[in-house]
Each structure stands twice: as C-alpha cells, then as structure tokens.
Amino acid sequence: MKKSIFLIITFLFILSAFKTDQEVKPNVAEVDQIHGCYVFIDSKPMKEYEYLGTVKKIMTWGTGQYQDVRDALLKKAKKEYPDANGMIFHFHDGGADEVDAIKFVE
C-alpha cells in the first residue's frame, strides 16, 4: 500500500514538472508582418538575428504620419537589404527616423 502511494505521488510530481501549458510572459508578443518583414517598434526580437544595416530617412513629403514614415523606411530598407526578414524601427522627434534591417538566424 505504501509503495503504491509513493508511486502515485512520484508520478504526479513528474507530471507537474513537465507542464504542457507554458506560462505567458508579459514580454512576449505576436509581431505583425508588413511586406514580408516582421516589424519591431519600440521593441526588439528575442530570437537570434544577424544585423544587416541601418537605413535613415528624413521625411520631406507626405503627412509625416506614422504609417507614411514606416512604409517609406520599410520600402527603402527592403531595397537596400532584400534578404532582410525583420525590421527594428527607431523613431526620433525632429530628427531622422531609422530602421535596422535584420535577418533571423535559422
């Protein structure tokens, strides 16, 4: 009887060590893709990546709204770094906005 109880407790302990539900961390998110690139704004990827280069753009036309700036930077970065599959954006008030082109390591 004691052996059965011990085996049951051991089995339950082992099962609890291998949770199938992972805890949801507050710093993990699903990232949007725009024109085939993962877009990181005020954040950075957790997965390992290779830095390809930085593209700067000063908006001299358009509304200067977020979407216009984002799309212009993305288009320029994709042209200069066609292998990029991720972009890390850096927006600066009154200055040149920039984006880091990255490629995720497989």
N, C-alpha and C positions, 0 to 999 in steps of 0.2 A: 504494500500500500504506500509506504513512504517513498519507495523507488518510483512509483507511478506519479505521485505528486511532484517529486523532484524533476522528473522528465517533462511533465506538463509545464512547470514553472520555467525550466530551461528553454523549452520550445517557445513559450510566449516571450521570453527575454530576447531570444534570437530574432523572432519576428519583429519585435519593436525596434531592433537595431537596423533593420532593413525596411525602412518606411517606403511605401510606394508613392506617397504624396510628398512632394518637396515643399518646404516652407517657401512662401512667396516673400522674396526680399524686397524692401522698399526701393532699392536702387536698380531694379531690373525692369525693362520695358520692352514693348514691341516697337520696332523702329519702322517708320514709313520709308517706302521706296519711291523715288521720283526719277523718271527717265532711266530706270535700271540701276540706280545707285541708292544705297542706304544713306539716309540723311540724318546727321547728328547736329543738333543745335543746342548750345549750352549744355552739352554732354559729350561723352566720349565712349567709344565701343569697349566692351570688356574682352572681346575676342582679340587675339593677337593679329596685328596687321603690319604691313610694310608702308612706310611713308613714301609717297611718290614725288610730292612737291606742293608748293603753295601758289595760289592764284589770287591776285589783288584786283579789285575793281572799284573805281570811284564812279558813282552814278552821276552822269551829267545829263541824262534824259529820262523821260518817264516820270512817274509819280513819286519815286523814291520809297514806295511802299515795300513792305517785307517781301511779298511774293515776287515783285518785279526784280528786286535785288537778288533774291535767292535764285530765281530762274536764270538771270544773267550770269551770275557766278557759276552756277552749275553747268551752263552751256559752254562757257569759256574753259572751265576745268576739264570737262569731257573732251573738248577739242585738243587741249594740250596733253592730257593724260587719258587716252582712250581705254587703257587697261584698268582704270580705277573702277572699283565697285562700291566705294563708300566715300562720303564727303563729310568733313568736320568743319562746320561754319563758325566764323568769328565775326560778329557784327560790332562796329565801333561807331559811336555817335560822333558825327562831324569829321570822320576820317575814312580811310579806305577800308572797306569791308574785305574779308579774305576767306578763302576756303582751302583746307588741306585735302588734297586728293590722296586716297589710301587704297590699298588692295589687301583684302583679307588673306591670311596665310591658311592654306588648306591643311 
